[in-house]
Amino acid sequence: MSLKTMTTSDLPHGTESHSHHHDHEPHDHVHSEESIRKVVNRLSRIEGHVRGIKAMVESDRPCPDVLVQVAAVRGALDRVARLILDEHLSQCVARAAQEGNIEAEIEELKTALDRFLT
């Protein structure tokens, strides 16, 4: 299985403003193509679901129906976040520990979790 280095050019438009700015040396996040494919596929399904919600609103569907679908998208996004976090812990944090820069990686993860959880 080949590996790919993710860069900000791989991110959806508009997410570049959330790039990493740290005092420590930058490091590449390398993930398997299978892992990237899983996340991208889930995000594509969520994207379609959001378009469906938009169509519901445009066709004046009942608010409770729309809210149920919004909740479903929230749950799907939470599952994607969990998948990304699991991957990060098993790959990136483990790699940082082997490379001897675990403290910087943990600080980066704490910052990301603070933003995610608020």
VOMIPA-967294 format. One record per residue (C-alpha): residue in one letter; x negated, y, z; residue number from 1. Coordinates in nm, 4 decimals, padded with zeros to 6 digits. Each point is the difference from the previous one (the first is absolute). Example, Ala and Ser with C-alpha at 12.3 -4.5 7.8 and 13.67 -1.06 7.14 Angstrom:
% VOMIPA-967294
{r:a; u:-01.2300; v:-00.4500; w:00.7800; k:1}
{r:s; u:-00.1370; v:00.3440; w:-00.0660; k:2}
% end
This chain:
% VOMIPA-967294
{r:m; u:00.0000; v:00.0000; w:00.0000; k:1}
{r:s; u:-00.1485; v:00.3334; w:-00.1011; k:2}
{r:l; u:-00.0069; v:00.3049; w:00.2248; k:3}
{r:k; u:00.0890; v:00.3580; w:-00.0761; k:4}
{r:t; u:-00.1201; v:00.3149; w:00.1734; k:5}
{r:m; u:00.2916; v:00.2298; w:00.0737; k:6}
{r:t; u:-00.0607; v:00.3693; w:-00.0602; k:7}
{r:t; u:00.2243; v:00.3041; w:00.0228; k:8}
{r:s; u:00.0599; v:-00.0346; w:-00.3740; k:9}
{r:d; u:00.1842; v:-00.3263; w:00.0794; k:10}
{r:l; u:00.2451; v:00.1839; w:00.2256; k:11}
{r:p; u:00.3374; v:00.1270; w:-00.1154; k:12}
{r:h; u:00.0065; v:00.3625; w:-00.1111; k:13}
{r:g; u:00.0122; v:00.2360; w:00.2964; k:14}
{r:t; u:-00.1638; v:-00.2286; w:00.2557; k:15}
{r:e; u:-00.3498; v:00.1268; w:-00.0722; k:16}
{r:s; u:00.0531; v:00.2777; w:00.2545; k:17}
{r:h; u:-00.0021; v:-00.2675; w:00.2683; k:18}
{r:s; u:-00.3458; v:-00.1254; w:-00.0903; k:19}
{r:h; u:-00.2466; v:-00.0782; w:00.2749; k:20}
{r:h; u:-00.2135; v:00.2833; w:00.1332; k:21}
{r:h; u:-00.2231; v:-00.1341; w:00.2739; k:22}
{r:d; u:-00.3331; v:00.0780; w:00.1572; k:23}
{r:h; u:-00.1264; v:-00.3527; w:-00.0627; k:24}
{r:e; u:-00.1295; v:-00.1322; w:-00.3296; k:25}
{r:p; u:00.2772; v:-00.0897; w:-00.2440; k:26}
{r:h; u:00.0571; v:-00.3665; w:-00.0667; k:27}
{r:d; u:00.1782; v:-00.1847; w:-00.2741; k:28}
{r:h; u:00.3127; v:-00.1917; w:00.0762; k:29}
{r:v; u:-00.0156; v:-00.3176; w:-00.2020; k:30}
{r:h; u:00.3080; v:-00.2170; w:-00.0246; k:31}
{r:s; u:00.0828; v:-00.3047; w:-00.2046; k:32}
{r:e; u:00.2040; v:00.0457; w:-00.3152; k:33}
{r:e; u:00.2625; v:-00.2306; w:00.1545; k:34}
{r:s; u:00.0338; v:00.2250; w:00.3039; k:35}
{r:i; u:00.0300; v:00.3114; w:-00.2147; k:36}
{r:r; u:00.2531; v:-00.1753; w:-00.2250; k:37}
{r:k; u:00.2171; v:-00.0957; w:00.2992; k:38}
{r:v; u:00.0150; v:00.3563; w:00.1286; k:39}
{r:v; u:00.0572; v:00.1509; w:-00.3451; k:40}
{r:n; u:00.2785; v:-00.2497; w:-00.0753; k:41}
{r:r; u:00.1762; v:00.0788; w:00.3273; k:42}
{r:l; u:-00.0346; v:00.3727; w:-00.0608; k:43}
{r:s; u:00.1417; v:-00.0418; w:-00.3505; k:44}
{r:r; u:00.3053; v:-00.1775; w:00.1425; k:45}
{r:i; u:00.0411; v:00.2777; w:00.2572; k:46}
{r:e; u:-00.0307; v:00.2602; w:-00.2747; k:47}
{r:g; u:00.2836; v:-00.1708; w:-00.1881; k:48}
{r:h; u:00.2060; v:-00.0157; w:00.3169; k:49}
{r:v; u:-00.0476; v:00.3750; w:00.0556; k:50}
{r:r; u:00.1140; v:00.0673; w:-00.3573; k:51}
{r:g; u:00.3092; v:-00.2078; w:00.0805; k:52}
{r:i; u:00.0689; v:00.2133; w:00.3068; k:53}
{r:k; u:-00.0368; v:00.3132; w:-00.2104; k:54}
{r:a; u:00.2568; v:-00.1415; w:-00.2444; k:55}
{r:m; u:00.2328; v:-00.0757; w:00.2924; k:56}
{r:v; u:-00.0196; v:00.3620; w:00.1152; k:57}
{r:e; u:00.0513; v:00.1293; w:-00.3546; k:58}
{r:s; u:00.3111; v:-00.2183; w:-00.0368; k:59}
{r:d; u:00.1323; v:00.1250; w:00.3364; k:60}
{r:r; u:-00.0054; v:-00.3377; w:00.1735; k:61}
{r:p; u:00.1112; v:-00.0022; w:00.3653; k:62}
{r:c; u:-00.2608; v:00.1336; w:00.2416; k:63}
{r:p; u:-00.0038; v:-00.3157; w:00.2171; k:64}
{r:d; u:-00.0867; v:-00.2089; w:-00.3087; k:65}
{r:v; u:-00.2830; v:00.2359; w:-00.0882; k:66}
{r:l; u:-00.1312; v:-00.0026; w:00.3571; k:67}
{r:v; u:-00.0085; v:-00.3807; w:00.0024; k:68}
{r:q; u:-00.2156; v:00.0072; w:-00.3131; k:69}
{r:v; u:-00.2273; v:00.2693; w:00.1473; k:70}
{r:a; u:-00.0473; v:-00.2241; w:00.3043; k:71}
{r:a; u:-00.0898; v:-00.2893; w:-00.2294; k:72}
{r:v; u:-00.2671; v:00.2130; w:-00.1698; k:73}
{r:r; u:-00.1372; v:00.1078; w:00.3386; k:74}
{r:g; u:-00.0291; v:-00.3650; w:00.1009; k:75}
{r:a; u:-00.1710; v:-00.0864; w:-00.3276; k:76}
{r:l; u:-00.2479; v:00.2859; w:00.0459; k:77}
{r:d; u:-00.0709; v:-00.1175; w:00.3548; k:78}
{r:r; u:-00.0731; v:-00.3488; w:-00.1358; k:79}
{r:v; u:-00.2397; v:00.1476; w:-00.2579; k:80}
{r:a; u:-00.1726; v:00.1970; w:00.2752; k:81}
{r:r; u:-00.0348; v:-00.3194; w:00.2036; k:82}
{r:l; u:-00.1494; v:-00.1801; w:-00.3000; k:83}
{r:i; u:-00.2500; v:00.2825; w:-00.0503; k:84}
{r:l; u:-00.0860; v:00.0078; w:00.3710; k:85}
{r:d; u:-00.0499; v:-00.3775; w:00.0096; k:86}
{r:e; u:-00.2286; v:00.0236; w:-00.3021; k:87}
{r:h; u:-00.1903; v:00.2879; w:00.1543; k:88}
{r:l; u:-00.0551; v:-00.1828; w:00.3260; k:89}
{r:s; u:-00.1018; v:-00.3289; w:-00.1596; k:90}
{r:q; u:-00.2194; v:00.1483; w:-00.2727; k:91}
{r:c; u:-00.1110; v:00.3589; w:00.0622; k:92}
{r:v; u:-00.0385; v:-00.0063; w:00.3772; k:93}
{r:a; u:-00.1653; v:-00.3417; w:-00.0106; k:94}
{r:r; u:-00.2419; v:00.1259; w:-00.2682; k:95}
{r:a; u:-00.0744; v:00.3123; w:00.2055; k:96}
{r:a; u:-00.0809; v:-00.2190; w:00.3004; k:97}
{r:q; u:-00.2430; v:-00.2049; w:-00.2091; k:98}
{r:e; u:-00.1601; v:00.3170; w:-00.1374; k:99}
{r:g; u:-00.0345; v:00.1540; w:00.3456; k:100}
{r:n; u:00.2308; v:00.2988; w:-00.0471; k:101}
{r:i; u:00.3045; v:-00.1285; w:00.1869; k:102}
{r:e; u:00.0382; v:00.3156; w:00.2118; k:103}
{r:a; u:00.0462; v:00.2220; w:-00.3059; k:104}
{r:e; u:00.2462; v:-00.2450; w:-00.1544; k:105}
{r:i; u:00.2050; v:-00.0173; w:00.3206; k:106}
{r:e; u:00.0115; v:00.3810; w:00.0232; k:107}
{r:e; u:00.1186; v:00.0165; w:-00.3616; k:108}
{r:l; u:00.2678; v:-00.2592; w:00.0752; k:109}
{r:k; u:00.1145; v:00.1879; w:00.3121; k:110}
{r:t; u:00.0362; v:00.3208; w:-00.2015; k:111}
{r:a; u:00.2006; v:-00.1798; w:-00.2685; k:112}
{r:l; u:00.2241; v:-00.1682; w:00.2591; k:113}
{r:d; u:00.0605; v:00.3318; w:00.1757; k:114}
{r:r; u:00.1253; v:00.1459; w:-00.3274; k:115}
{r:f; u:00.1986; v:-00.3120; w:-00.0851; k:116}
{r:l; u:00.1736; v:-00.0266; w:00.3357; k:117}
{r:t; u:00.1087; v:00.3641; w:00.0255; k:118}
% end
